[in-house]
């Protein structure tokens, strides 16, 4: 894509901050959405909960990327925090979608975050973008999250849903918690380790989002996961090999349920998600294998 003005919501998060760095390194003008008064032309004030966006700051943007949302694993899933998880995604997406739809010159593309959680527990069954939503809290959030982008799609803006898997990164997400444990020699499988984890290297996550932004004609859902999901046991073994540490401390399922409550069901659940549409569109992964992804992180 030629040098462009691009707005990013969730720019301070794990994926958003990496995306902003990547875009700016290539000379793009990045506008960050912030939940306070803007402190310059590179910021736009918004209030996701109040569904407010200062649309003047979005003028001239060629693309808008929405990665905002409360962290899934940041807190125990109390009823209040579950509402925050849902509202931070659904209300924020609706606000942004309505804002871009109302612009006199709307952006060329609206990339809206989503998650592989839309499929629920798939067991050993591999699923692609044609699979229906699963059952449970996270699938219901993802369905509402994607539906909230309707105003942008109905306004004729190319709308893409990035259904992200578990991001392999040093400083955030699931691996941000796993790396210190494994480096200390305290790593191990979770539960019986037979559940599938669909992962993606942070580098490939950012590259895939940029690919979806740049490639005209791509719209709808795309799974952002590496081509070959592995079980938690296989990933545990790979972590031990790469970090040269033992992995002798499995965490029993009962302990996870006691510590995490309802969220344990998703940690122990199996999601074997494959990026069919991304591969068919011509995207190439730089770190498709788990050991390469771990080394990159």
Secondary structure as UniProt FT lines:
FT   STRAND          5..9
FT   TURN            11..12
FT   HELIX           14..25
FT   TURN            26..27
FT   STRAND          29..34
FT   TURN            41..42
FT   STRAND          43..47
FT   TURN            48..51
FT   STRAND          52..53
FT   HELIX           55..58
FT   TURN            59..60
FT   STRAND          63..66
FT   TURN            72..73
FT   HELIX           79..102
FT   TURN            104..105
FT   STRAND          109..115
FT   HELIX           116..119
FT   TURN            123..124
FT   STRAND          126..127
FT   TURN            129..130
FT   HELIX           137..147
FT   TURN            148..149
FT   HELIX           150..154
FT   TURN            155..156
FT   STRAND          158..164
FT   STRAND          166..168
FT   HELIX           173..183
FT   TURN            184..185
FT   TURN            191..192
FT   STRAND          196..197
FT   STRAND          199..201
FT   HELIX           202..214
FT   TURN            216..217
FT   STRAND          220..224
FT   STRAND          230..231
FT   HELIX           232..243
FT   HELIX           253..260
FT   HELIX           261..263
FT   HELIX           264..268
FT   STRAND          272..273
FT   HELIX           276..280
FT   TURN            281..282
FT   HELIX           290..296
//
